[in-house]
Amino acid sequence: MTKAVIINGSNSKSSRVMAIHEKVKNHLMAQGVEVHSNYIHELPAVDLITANFASESIQLENKWIEEVQIVVILTPIYKASFTGILKTYLDLLPQKALHGKVILPIAVGGSIGHY
């Protein structure tokens, strides 16, 4: 079975990014893909900020990425860039974690100035 992870770089579950997240998730599931959602803002902040590679929470999420074929990276755009929380998590991925995977980056701008 094909598996996917959606890495959600938003800082809450009450944003327009969640609508896109759900749409992507539902589309993948309709294709028979098993989907895991990684809400970065729910990971321990201290582990993200201190780059705690030994964190059980970080290792669990990284294990999901290791086992999937598809990685969707979803982020709102703040000040013309992806979120800092997303950058912090991506820095904790093993060096070749995305090698050989289908990667779908999706960025959601807040206004015309963010496009």
Backbone atoms as SQL, in Angstrom:
CREATE TABLE atoms (id INTEGER PRIMARY KEY, chain TEXT, resi INTEGER, resn TEXT, atom TEXT, x REAL, y REAL, z REAL);
INSERT INTO atoms VALUES
  (1, 'A', 1, 'MET', 'N', 0.836, -1.177, 0.000),
  (2, 'A', 1, 'MET', 'CA', 0.000, 0.000, 0.000),
  (3, 'A', 1, 'MET', 'C', 0.881, 1.240, 0.000),
  (4, 'A', 2, 'THR', 'N', 0.494, 2.224, -0.805),
  (5, 'A', 2, 'THR', 'CA', 1.219, 3.493, -0.838),
  (6, 'A', 2, 'THR', 'C', 0.893, 4.276, 0.422),
  (7, 'A', 3, 'LYS', 'N', 1.923, 4.918, 0.971),
  (8, 'A', 3, 'LYS', 'CA', 1.761, 5.717, 2.183),
  (9, 'A', 3, 'LYS', 'C', 2.254, 7.134, 1.942),
  (10, 'A', 4, 'ALA', 'N', 1.638, 8.076, 2.659),
  (11, 'A', 4, 'ALA', 'CA', 2.017, 9.484, 2.550),
  (12, 'A', 4, 'ALA', 'C', 2.025, 10.137, 3.917),
  (13, 'A', 5, 'VAL', 'N', 2.839, 11.171, 4.049),
  (14, 'A', 5, 'VAL', 'CA', 2.852, 12.034, 5.228),
  (15, 'A', 5, 'VAL', 'C', 2.564, 13.448, 4.755),
  (16, 'A', 6, 'ILE', 'N', 1.685, 14.120, 5.475),
  (17, 'A', 6, 'ILE', 'CA', 1.480, 15.555, 5.252),
  (18, 'A', 6, 'ILE', 'C', 2.146, 16.267, 6.415),
  (19, 'A', 7, 'ILE', 'N', 3.212, 17.011, 6.118),
  (20, 'A', 7, 'ILE', 'CA', 3.902, 17.809, 7.131),
  (21, 'A', 7, 'ILE', 'C', 3.247, 19.180, 7.107),
  (22, 'A', 8, 'ASN', 'N', 2.521, 19.510, 8.168),
  (23, 'A', 8, 'ASN', 'CA', 1.785, 20.769, 8.230),
  (24, 'A', 8, 'ASN', 'C', 2.588, 21.791, 9.029),
  (25, 'A', 9, 'GLY', 'N', 3.088, 22.816, 8.335),
  (26, 'A', 9, 'GLY', 'CA', 3.918, 23.840, 8.951),
  (27, 'A', 9, 'GLY', 'C', 3.159, 25.024, 9.508),
  (28, 'A', 10, 'SER', 'N', 1.844, 24.899, 9.621),
  (29, 'A', 10, 'SER', 'CA', 1.051, 25.977, 10.209),
  (30, 'A', 10, 'SER', 'C', 1.211, 25.968, 11.725),
  (31, 'A', 11, 'ASN', 'N', 0.890, 27.086, 12.356),
  (32, 'A', 11, 'ASN', 'CA', 1.004, 27.139, 13.816),
  (33, 'A', 11, 'ASN', 'C', -0.327, 26.917, 14.522),
  (34, 'A', 12, 'SER', 'N', -1.356, 26.499, 13.771),
  (35, 'A', 12, 'SER', 'CA', -2.643, 26.181, 14.401),
  (36, 'A', 12, 'SER', 'C', -3.456, 25.299, 13.470),
  (37, 'A', 13, 'LYS', 'N', -4.516, 24.733, 14.022),
  (38, 'A', 13, 'LYS', 'CA', -5.429, 23.919, 13.222),
  (39, 'A', 13, 'LYS', 'C', -6.640, 24.729, 12.772),
  (40, 'A', 14, 'SER', 'N', -6.658, 26.017, 13.056),
  (41, 'A', 14, 'SER', 'CA', -7.797, 26.855, 12.666),
  (42, 'A', 14, 'SER', 'C', -7.372, 27.891, 11.631),
  (43, 'A', 15, 'SER', 'N', -6.749, 27.412, 10.555),
  (44, 'A', 15, 'SER', 'CA', -6.295, 28.330, 9.516),
  (45, 'A', 15, 'SER', 'C', -6.750, 27.822, 8.146),
  (46, 'A', 16, 'ARG', 'N', -6.569, 28.655, 7.132),
  (47, 'A', 16, 'ARG', 'CA', -6.913, 28.236, 5.773),
  (48, 'A', 16, 'ARG', 'C', -6.030, 27.087, 5.321),
  (49, 'A', 17, 'VAL', 'N', -4.867, 26.969, 5.900),
  (50, 'A', 17, 'VAL', 'CA', -3.967, 25.873, 5.567),
  (51, 'A', 17, 'VAL', 'C', -4.632, 24.529, 5.898),
  (52, 'A', 18, 'MET', 'N', -5.416, 24.483, 6.968),
  (53, 'A', 18, 'MET', 'CA', -6.093, 23.236, 7.339),
  (54, 'A', 18, 'MET', 'C', -7.100, 22.809, 6.278),
  (55, 'A', 19, 'ALA', 'N', -7.739, 23.759, 5.619),
  (56, 'A', 19, 'ALA', 'CA', -8.677, 23.397, 4.552),
  (57, 'A', 19, 'ALA', 'C', -7.933, 22.710, 3.414),
  (58, 'A', 20, 'ILE', 'N', -6.765, 23.216, 3.070),
  (59, 'A', 20, 'ILE', 'CA', -5.935, 22.599, 2.030),
  (60, 'A', 20, 'ILE', 'C', -5.451, 21.232, 2.507),
  (61, 'A', 21, 'HIS', 'N', -5.032, 21.164, 3.766),
  (62, 'A', 21, 'HIS', 'CA', -4.570, 19.900, 4.361),
  (63, 'A', 21, 'HIS', 'C', -5.650, 18.826, 4.204),
  (64, 'A', 22, 'GLU', 'N', -6.863, 19.148, 4.592),
  (65, 'A', 22, 'GLU', 'CA', -7.963, 18.185, 4.522),
  (66, 'A', 22, 'GLU', 'C', -8.269, 17.788, 3.078),
  (67, 'A', 23, 'LYS', 'N', -8.206, 18.750, 2.166),
  (68, 'A', 23, 'LYS', 'CA', -8.458, 18.460, 0.746),
  (69, 'A', 23, 'LYS', 'C', -7.410, 17.488, 0.202),
  (70, 'A', 24, 'VAL', 'N', -6.146, 17.743, 0.503),
  (71, 'A', 24, 'VAL', 'CA', -5.060, 16.865, 0.056),
  (72, 'A', 24, 'VAL', 'C', -5.218, 15.480, 0.684),
  (73, 'A', 25, 'LYS', 'N', -5.471, 15.454, 1.977),
  (74, 'A', 25, 'LYS', 'CA', -5.635, 14.184, 2.693),
  (75, 'A', 25, 'LYS', 'C', -6.775, 13.369, 2.085),
  (76, 'A', 26, 'ASN', 'N', -7.920, 13.999, 1.874),
  (77, 'A', 26, 'ASN', 'CA', -9.077, 13.298, 1.316),
  (78, 'A', 26, 'ASN', 'C', -8.797, 12.799, -0.100),
  (79, 'A', 27, 'HIS', 'N', -8.097, 13.608, -0.892),
  (80, 'A', 27, 'HIS', 'CA', -7.760, 13.197, -2.252),
  (81, 'A', 27, 'HIS', 'C', -6.858, 11.961, -2.239),
  (82, 'A', 28, 'LEU', 'N', -5.825, 11.994, -1.405),
  (83, 'A', 28, 'LEU', 'CA', -4.912, 10.857, -1.317),
  (84, 'A', 28, 'LEU', 'C', -5.635, 9.600, -0.833),
  (85, 'A', 29, 'MET', 'N', -6.459, 9.750, 0.184),
  (86, 'A', 29, 'MET', 'CA', -7.189, 8.601, 0.718),
  (87, 'A', 29, 'MET', 'C', -8.146, 8.019, -0.325),
  (88, 'A', 30, 'ALA', 'N', -8.755, 8.873, -1.141),
  (89, 'A', 30, 'ALA', 'CA', -9.649, 8.402, -2.205),
  (90, 'A', 30, 'ALA', 'C', -8.888, 7.586, -3.249),
  (91, 'A', 31, 'GLN', 'N', -7.575, 7.791, -3.330),
  (92, 'A', 31, 'GLN', 'CA', -6.731, 7.035, -4.259),
  (93, 'A', 31, 'GLN', 'C', -6.181, 5.764, -3.602),
  (94, 'A', 32, 'GLY', 'N', -6.600, 5.493, -2.367),
  (95, 'A', 32, 'GLY', 'CA', -6.141, 4.303, -1.658),
  (96, 'A', 32, 'GLY', 'C', -4.829, 4.481, -0.930),
  (97, 'A', 33, 'VAL', 'N', -4.416, 5.731, -0.716),
  (98, 'A', 33, 'VAL', 'CA', -3.159, 6.021, -0.036),
  (99, 'A', 33, 'VAL', 'C', -3.414, 6.143, 1.466),
  (100, 'A', 34, 'GLU', 'N', -2.582, 5.484, 2.272),
  (101, 'A', 34, 'GLU', 'CA', -2.637, 5.648, 3.727),
  (102, 'A', 34, 'GLU', 'C', -1.948, 6.958, 4.071),
  (103, 'A', 35, 'VAL', 'N', -2.613, 7.826, 4.845),
  (104, 'A', 35, 'VAL', 'CA', -2.090, 9.167, 5.118),
  (105, 'A', 35, 'VAL', 'C', -1.879, 9.379, 6.609),
  (106, 'A', 36, 'HIS', 'N', -0.702, 9.912, 6.940),
  (107, 'A', 36, 'HIS', 'CA', -0.397, 10.332, 8.315),
  (108, 'A', 36, 'HIS', 'C', -0.200, 11.845, 8.300),
  (109, 'A', 37, 'SER', 'N', -0.798, 12.534, 9.253),
  (110, 'A', 37, 'SER', 'CA', -0.643, 13.986, 9.366),
  (111, 'A', 37, 'SER', 'C', 0.321, 14.324, 10.480),
  (112, 'A', 38, 'ASN', 'N', 1.312, 15.138, 10.153),
  (113, 'A', 38, 'ASN', 'CA', 2.301, 15.611, 11.115),
  (114, 'A', 38, 'ASN', 'C', 2.040, 17.098, 11.328),
  (115, 'A', 39, 'TYR', 'N', 1.429, 17.441, 12.451),
  (116, 'A', 39, 'TYR', 'CA', 1.187, 18.841, 12.814),
  (117, 'A', 39, 'TYR', 'C', 2.375, 19.301, 13.648),
  (118, 'A', 40, 'ILE', 'N', 3.281, 19.993, 13.023),
  (119, 'A', 40, 'ILE', 'CA', 4.535, 20.357, 13.688),
  (120, 'A', 40, 'ILE', 'C', 4.290, 21.133, 14.979),
  (121, 'A', 41, 'HIS', 'N', 3.281, 22.006, 14.985),
  (122, 'A', 41, 'HIS', 'CA', 3.055, 22.819, 16.189),
  (123, 'A', 41, 'HIS', 'C', 2.663, 21.979, 17.401),
  (124, 'A', 42, 'GLU', 'N', 2.322, 20.706, 17.199),
  (125, 'A', 42, 'GLU', 'CA', 1.986, 19.835, 18.316),
  (126, 'A', 42, 'GLU', 'C', 3.210, 19.079, 18.870),
  (127, 'A', 43, 'LEU', 'N', 4.340, 19.177, 18.177),
  (128, 'A', 43, 'LEU', 'CA', 5.569, 18.557, 18.686),
  (129, 'A', 43, 'LEU', 'C', 6.119, 19.393, 19.842),
  (130, 'A', 44, 'PRO', 'N', 6.874, 18.798, 20.744),
  (131, 'A', 44, 'PRO', 'CA', 7.419, 19.555, 21.876),
  (132, 'A', 44, 'PRO', 'C', 8.305, 20.711, 21.405),
  (133, 'A', 45, 'ALA', 'N', 7.925, 21.920, 21.779),
  (134, 'A', 45, 'ALA', 'CA', 8.653, 23.121, 21.346),
  (135, 'A', 45, 'ALA', 'C', 10.120, 23.069, 21.757),
  (136, 'A', 46, 'VAL', 'N', 10.390, 22.592, 22.954),
  (137, 'A', 46, 'VAL', 'CA', 11.777, 22.554, 23.422),
  (138, 'A', 46, 'VAL', 'C', 12.614, 21.617, 22.544),
  (139, 'A', 47, 'ASP', 'N', 12.024, 20.531, 22.068),
  (140, 'A', 47, 'ASP', 'CA', 12.761, 19.608, 21.201),
  (141, 'A', 47, 'ASP', 'C', 13.042, 20.235, 19.844),
  (142, 'A', 48, 'LEU', 'N', 12.092, 21.012, 19.338),
  (143, 'A', 48, 'LEU', 'CA', 12.301, 21.694, 18.065),
  (144, 'A', 48, 'LEU', 'C', 13.372, 22.774, 18.200),
  (145, 'A', 49, 'ILE', 'N', 13.243, 23.604, 19.211),
  (146, 'A', 49, 'ILE', 'CA', 14.140, 24.749, 19.382),
  (147, 'A', 49, 'ILE', 'C', 15.570, 24.312, 19.707),
  (148, 'A', 50, 'THR', 'N', 15.704, 23.246, 20.479),
  (149, 'A', 50, 'THR', 'CA', 17.047, 22.799, 20.869),
  (150, 'A', 50, 'THR', 'C', 17.609, 21.749, 19.915),
  (151, 'A', 51, 'ALA', 'N', 16.898, 21.486, 18.810),
  (152, 'A', 51, 'ALA', 'CA', 17.320, 20.486, 17.822),
  (153, 'A', 51, 'ALA', 'C', 17.636, 19.155, 18.494),
  (154, 'A', 52, 'ASN', 'N', 16.666, 18.682, 19.273),
  (155, 'A', 52, 'ASN', 'CA', 16.831, 17.442, 20.022),
  (156, 'A', 52, 'ASN', 'C', 16.550, 16.247, 19.109),
  (157, 'A', 53, 'PHE', 'N', 17.576, 15.771, 18.434),
  (158, 'A', 53, 'PHE', 'CA', 17.453, 14.635, 17.529),
  (159, 'A', 53, 'PHE', 'C', 17.053, 13.355, 18.266),
  (160, 'A', 54, 'ALA', 'N', 17.289, 13.306, 19.577),
  (161, 'A', 54, 'ALA', 'CA', 16.962, 12.121, 20.373),
  (162, 'A', 54, 'ALA', 'C', 15.526, 12.124, 20.883),
  (163, 'A', 55, 'SER', 'N', 14.792, 13.184, 20.630),
  (164, 'A', 55, 'SER', 'CA', 13.411, 13.288, 21.093),
  (165, 'A', 55, 'SER', 'C', 12.559, 12.145, 20.540),
  (166, 'A', 56, 'GLU', 'N', 11.814, 11.483, 21.409),
  (167, 'A', 56, 'GLU', 'CA', 10.933, 10.394, 20.966),
  (168, 'A', 56, 'GLU', 'C', 9.888, 10.900, 19.980),
  (169, 'A', 57, 'SER', 'N', 9.346, 12.078, 20.220),
  (170, 'A', 57, 'SER', 'CA', 8.328, 12.644, 19.331),
  (171, 'A', 57, 'SER', 'C', 8.889, 12.926, 17.944),
  (172, 'A', 58, 'ILE', 'N', 10.078, 13.498, 17.898),
  (173, 'A', 58, 'ILE', 'CA', 10.738, 13.809, 16.627),
  (174, 'A', 58, 'ILE', 'C', 11.085, 12.505, 15.901),
  (175, 'A', 59, 'GLN', 'N', 11.634, 11.548, 16.628),
  (176, 'A', 59, 'GLN', 'CA', 11.998, 10.271, 16.013),
  (177, 'A', 59, 'GLN', 'C', 10.782, 9.533, 15.463),
  (178, 'A', 60, 'LEU', 'N', 9.664, 9.614, 16.163),
  (179, 'A', 60, 'LEU', 'CA', 8.432, 8.966, 15.693),
  (180, 'A', 60, 'LEU', 'C', 7.965, 9.579, 14.376),
  (181, 'A', 61, 'GLU', 'N', 7.967, 10.903, 14.296),
  (182, 'A', 61, 'GLU', 'CA', 7.564, 11.563, 13.054),
  (183, 'A', 61, 'GLU', 'C', 8.557, 11.272, 11.932),
  (184, 'A', 62, 'ASN', 'N', 9.834, 11.249, 12.240),
  (185, 'A', 62, 'ASN', 'CA', 10.844, 10.934, 11.233),
  (186, 'A', 62, 'ASN', 'C', 10.704, 9.492, 10.739),
  (187, 'A', 63, 'LYS', 'N', 10.274, 8.597, 11.617),
  (188, 'A', 63, 'LYS', 'CA', 10.048, 7.199, 11.225),
  (189, 'A', 63, 'LYS', 'C', 8.934, 7.110, 10.193),
  (190, 'A', 64, 'TRP', 'N', 7.879, 7.913, 10.382),
  (191, 'A', 64, 'TRP', 'CA', 6.798, 7.946, 9.390),
  (192, 'A', 64, 'TRP', 'C', 7.359, 8.335, 8.025),
  (193, 'A', 65, 'ILE', 'N', 8.179, 9.376, 8.001),
  (194, 'A', 65, 'ILE', 'CA', 8.730, 9.855, 6.731),
  (195, 'A', 65, 'ILE', 'C', 9.610, 8.781, 6.085),
  (196, 'A', 66, 'GLU', 'N', 10.330, 8.049, 6.902),
  (197, 'A', 66, 'GLU', 'CA', 11.192, 6.977, 6.399),
  (198, 'A', 66, 'GLU', 'C', 10.380, 5.908, 5.661),
  (199, 'A', 67, 'GLU', 'N', 9.148, 5.662, 6.113),
  (200, 'A', 67, 'GLU', 'CA', 8.343, 4.554, 5.600),
  (201, 'A', 67, 'GLU', 'C', 7.389, 4.916, 4.465),
  (202, 'A', 68, 'VAL', 'N', 7.290, 6.177, 4.100),
  (203, 'A', 68, 'VAL', 'CA', 6.321, 6.577, 3.074),
  (204, 'A', 68, 'VAL', 'C', 6.970, 6.771, 1.710),
  (205, 'A', 69, 'GLN', 'N', 6.112, 6.846, 0.708),
  (206, 'A', 69, 'GLN', 'CA', 6.566, 7.114, -0.648),
  (207, 'A', 69, 'GLN', 'C', 6.296, 8.559, -1.059),
  (208, 'A', 70, 'ILE', 'N', 5.320, 9.200, -0.394),
  (209, 'A', 70, 'ILE', 'CA', 4.892, 10.560, -0.742),
  (210, 'A', 70, 'ILE', 'C', 4.997, 11.449, 0.494),
  (211, 'A', 71, 'VAL', 'N', 5.597, 12.625, 0.320),
  (212, 'A', 71, 'VAL', 'CA', 5.675, 13.617, 1.398),
  (213, 'A', 71, 'VAL', 'C', 5.092, 14.921, 0.872),
  (214, 'A', 72, 'VAL', 'N', 4.026, 15.375, 1.536),
  (215, 'A', 72, 'VAL', 'CA', 3.423, 16.662, 1.218),
  (216, 'A', 72, 'VAL', 'C', 3.900, 17.640, 2.281),
  (217, 'A', 73, 'ILE', 'N', 4.489, 18.747, 1.853),
  (218, 'A', 73, 'ILE', 'CA', 4.960, 19.769, 2.791),
  (219, 'A', 73, 'ILE', 'C', 4.062, 20.984, 2.600),
  (220, 'A', 74, 'LEU', 'N', 3.304, 21.293, 3.623),
  (221, 'A', 74, 'LEU', 'CA', 2.274, 22.321, 3.556),
  (222, 'A', 74, 'LEU', 'C', 2.624, 23.458, 4.504),
  (223, 'A', 75, 'THR', 'N', 2.585, 24.701, 3.997),
  (224, 'A', 75, 'THR', 'CA', 2.940, 25.843, 4.848),
  (225, 'A', 75, 'THR', 'C', 2.173, 27.090, 4.453),
  (226, 'A', 76, 'PRO', 'N', 1.824, 27.899, 5.438),
  (227, 'A', 76, 'PRO', 'CA', 1.381, 29.251, 5.101),
  (228, 'A', 76, 'PRO', 'C', 2.622, 30.078, 4.766),
  (229, 'A', 77, 'ILE', 'N', 2.425, 31.183, 4.087),
  (230, 'A', 77, 'ILE', 'CA', 3.521, 32.100, 3.792),
  (231, 'A', 77, 'ILE', 'C', 3.392, 33.292, 4.732),
  (232, 'A', 78, 'TYR', 'N', 4.425, 33.524, 5.516),
  (233, 'A', 78, 'TYR', 'CA', 4.506, 34.683, 6.408),
  (234, 'A', 78, 'TYR', 'C', 5.713, 35.504, 5.997),
  (235, 'A', 79, 'LYS', 'N', 5.514, 36.781, 5.759),
  (236, 'A', 79, 'LYS', 'CA', 6.617, 37.678, 5.398),
  (237, 'A', 79, 'LYS', 'C', 7.453, 37.105, 4.256),
  (238, 'A', 80, 'ALA', 'N', 6.763, 36.627, 3.219),
  (239, 'A', 80, 'ALA', 'CA', 7.372, 36.121, 1.981),
  (240, 'A', 80, 'ALA', 'C', 8.216, 34.864, 2.175),
  (241, 'A', 81, 'SER', 'N', 7.926, 34.068, 3.203),
  (242, 'A', 81, 'SER', 'CA', 8.701, 32.860, 3.446),
  (243, 'A', 81, 'SER', 'C', 7.831, 31.790, 4.095),
  (244, 'A', 82, 'PHE', 'N', 8.317, 30.559, 4.064),
  (245, 'A', 82, 'PHE', 'CA', 7.628, 29.497, 4.797),
  (246, 'A', 82, 'PHE', 'C', 7.861, 29.717, 6.285),
  (247, 'A', 83, 'THR', 'N', 7.132, 29.012, 7.110),
  (248, 'A', 83, 'THR', 'CA', 7.173, 29.270, 8.547),
  (249, 'A', 83, 'THR', 'C', 8.468, 28.791, 9.199),
  (250, 'A', 84, 'GLY', 'N', 8.843, 29.468, 10.256),
  (251, 'A', 84, 'GLY', 'CA', 10.025, 29.093, 11.032),
  (252, 'A', 84, 'GLY', 'C', 9.862, 27.729, 11.672),
  (253, 'A', 85, 'ILE', 'N', 8.640, 27.404, 12.087),
  (254, 'A', 85, 'ILE', 'CA', 8.413, 26.107, 12.729),
  (255, 'A', 85, 'ILE', 'C', 8.645, 24.971, 11.727),
  (256, 'A', 86, 'LEU', 'N', 8.297, 25.220, 10.458),
  (257, 'A', 86, 'LEU', 'CA', 8.559, 24.215, 9.421),
  (258, 'A', 86, 'LEU', 'C', 10.065, 24.058, 9.216),
  (259, 'A', 87, 'LYS', 'N', 10.770, 25.154, 9.118),
  (260, 'A', 87, 'LYS', 'CA', 12.237, 25.122, 8.954),
  (261, 'A', 87, 'LYS', 'C', 12.885, 24.364, 10.113),
  (262, 'A', 88, 'THR', 'N', 12.429, 24.642, 11.314),
  (263, 'A', 88, 'THR', 'CA', 12.986, 23.991, 12.502),
  (264, 'A', 88, 'THR', 'C', 12.806, 22.477, 12.420),
  (265, 'A', 89, 'TYR', 'N', 11.611, 22.036, 11.990),
  (266, 'A', 89, 'TYR', 'CA', 11.387, 20.587, 11.889),
  (267, 'A', 89, 'TYR', 'C', 12.199, 19.974, 10.740),
  (268, 'A', 90, 'LEU', 'N', 12.198, 20.623, 9.586),
  (269, 'A', 90, 'LEU', 'CA', 12.935, 20.075, 8.440),
  (270, 'A', 90, 'LEU', 'C', 14.424, 19.911, 8.759),
  (271, 'A', 91, 'ASP', 'N', 14.948, 20.795, 9.595),
  (272, 'A', 91, 'ASP', 'CA', 16.347, 20.682, 10.016),
  (273, 'A', 91, 'ASP', 'C', 16.602, 19.428, 10.861),
  (274, 'A', 92, 'LEU', 'N', 15.537, 18.846, 11.419),
  (275, 'A', 92, 'LEU', 'CA', 15.677, 17.654, 12.253),
  (276, 'A', 92, 'LEU', 'C', 15.511, 16.350, 11.473),
  (277, 'A', 93, 'LEU', 'N', 15.242, 16.464, 10.178),
  (278, 'A', 93, 'LEU', 'CA', 15.155, 15.256, 9.357),
  (279, 'A', 93, 'LEU', 'C', 16.554, 14.712, 9.088),
  (280, 'A', 94, 'PRO', 'N', 16.679, 13.405, 9.021),
  (281, 'A', 94, 'PRO', 'CA', 17.972, 12.837, 8.621),
  (282, 'A', 94, 'PRO', 'C', 18.367, 13.349, 7.235),
  (283, 'A', 95, 'GLN', 'N', 19.655, 13.355, 6.944),
  (284, 'A', 95, 'GLN', 'CA', 20.183, 13.970, 5.728),
  (285, 'A', 95, 'GLN', 'C', 19.497, 13.490, 4.453),
  (286, 'A', 96, 'LYS', 'N', 19.221, 12.224, 4.319),
  (287, 'A', 96, 'LYS', 'CA', 18.634, 11.693, 3.084),
  (288, 'A', 96, 'LYS', 'C', 17.191, 11.244, 3.282),
  (289, 'A', 97, 'ALA', 'N', 16.497, 11.851, 4.230),
  (290, 'A', 97, 'ALA', 'CA', 15.136, 11.439, 4.558),
  (291, 'A', 97, 'ALA', 'C', 14.167, 11.552, 3.383),
  (292, 'A', 98, 'LEU', 'N', 14.385, 12.502, 2.494),
  (293, 'A', 98, 'LEU', 'CA', 13.459, 12.720, 1.383),
  (294, 'A', 98, 'LEU', 'C', 13.933, 12.077, 0.080),
  (295, 'A', 99, 'HIS', 'N', 15.075, 11.450, 0.117),
  (296, 'A', 99, 'HIS', 'CA', 15.653, 10.832, -1.086),
  (297, 'A', 99, 'HIS', 'C', 14.729, 9.735, -1.625),
  (298, 'A', 100, 'GLY', 'N', 14.432, 9.790, -2.922),
  (299, 'A', 100, 'GLY', 'CA', 13.629, 8.765, -3.566),
  (300, 'A', 100, 'GLY', 'C', 12.140, 8.867, -3.314),
  (301, 'A', 101, 'LYS', 'N', 11.697, 9.944, -2.724),
  (302, 'A', 101, 'LYS', 'CA', 10.284, 10.125, -2.418),
  (303, 'A', 101, 'LYS', 'C', 9.668, 11.163, -3.353),
  (304, 'A', 102, 'VAL', 'N', 8.380, 11.056, -3.556),
  (305, 'A', 102, 'VAL', 'CA', 7.650, 12.093, -4.278),
  (306, 'A', 102, 'VAL', 'C', 7.375, 13.196, -3.269),
  (307, 'A', 103, 'ILE', 'N', 7.804, 14.418, -3.588),
  (308, 'A', 103, 'ILE', 'CA', 7.635, 15.556, -2.681),
  (309, 'A', 103, 'ILE', 'C', 6.679, 16.549, -3.327),
  (310, 'A', 104, 'LEU', 'N', 5.652, 16.943, -2.588),
  (311, 'A', 104, 'LEU', 'CA', 4.695, 17.935, -3.069),
  (312, 'A', 104, 'LEU', 'C', 4.676, 19.106, -2.098),
  (313, 'A', 105, 'PRO', 'N', 5.367, 20.206, -2.437),
  (314, 'A', 105, 'PRO', 'CA', 5.312, 21.391, -1.576),
  (315, 'A', 105, 'PRO', 'C', 4.079, 22.229, -1.926),
  (316, 'A', 106, 'ILE', 'N', 3.351, 22.661, -0.908),
  (317, 'A', 106, 'ILE', 'CA', 2.190, 23.519, -1.108),
  (318, 'A', 106, 'ILE', 'C', 2.312, 24.705, -0.160),
  (319, 'A', 107, 'ALA', 'N', 2.286, 25.912, -0.721),
  (320, 'A', 107, 'ALA', 'CA', 2.382, 27.138, 0.081),
  (321, 'A', 107, 'ALA', 'C', 1.101, 27.939, -0.099),
  (322, 'A', 108, 'VAL', 'N', 0.568, 28.439, 0.999),
  (323, 'A', 108, 'VAL', 'CA', -0.674, 29.204, 1.001),
  (324, 'A', 108, 'VAL', 'C', -0.365, 30.646, 1.413),
  (325, 'A', 109, 'GLY', 'N', -0.528, 31.570, 0.475),
  (326, 'A', 109, 'GLY', 'CA', -0.277, 32.985, 0.762),
  (327, 'A', 109, 'GLY', 'C', -1.458, 33.619, 1.466),
  (328, 'A', 110, 'GLY', 'N', -1.157, 34.536, 2.369),
  (329, 'A', 110, 'GLY', 'CA', -2.201, 35.218, 3.122),
  (330, 'A', 110, 'GLY', 'C', -2.863, 36.363, 2.343),
  (331, 'A', 111, 'SER', 'N', -2.131, 36.944, 1.410),
  (332, 'A', 111, 'SER', 'CA', -2.662, 38.032, 0.600),
  (333, 'A', 111, 'SER', 'C', -1.881, 38.071, -0.703),
  (334, 'A', 112, 'ILE', 'N', -2.283, 38.933, -1.614),
  (335, 'A', 112, 'ILE', 'CA', -1.608, 39.051, -2.901),
  (336, 'A', 112, 'ILE', 'C', -0.120, 39.373, -2.715),
  (337, 'A', 113, 'GLY', 'N', 0.231, 40.061, -1.649),
  (338, 'A', 113, 'GLY', 'CA', 1.628, 40.391, -1.352),
  (339, 'A', 113, 'GLY', 'C', 2.480, 39.173, -1.022),
  (340, 'A', 114, 'HIS', 'N', 1.833, 38.045, -0.692),
  (341, 'A', 114, 'HIS', 'CA', 2.569, 36.849, -0.335),
  (342, 'A', 114, 'HIS', 'C', 2.758, 35.889, -1.499),
  (343, 'A', 115, 'TYR', 'N', 2.161, 36.189, -2.636),
  (344, 'A', 115, 'TYR', 'CA', 2.248, 35.271, -3.778),
  (345, 'A', 115, 'TYR', 'C', 3.533, 35.380, -4.458);
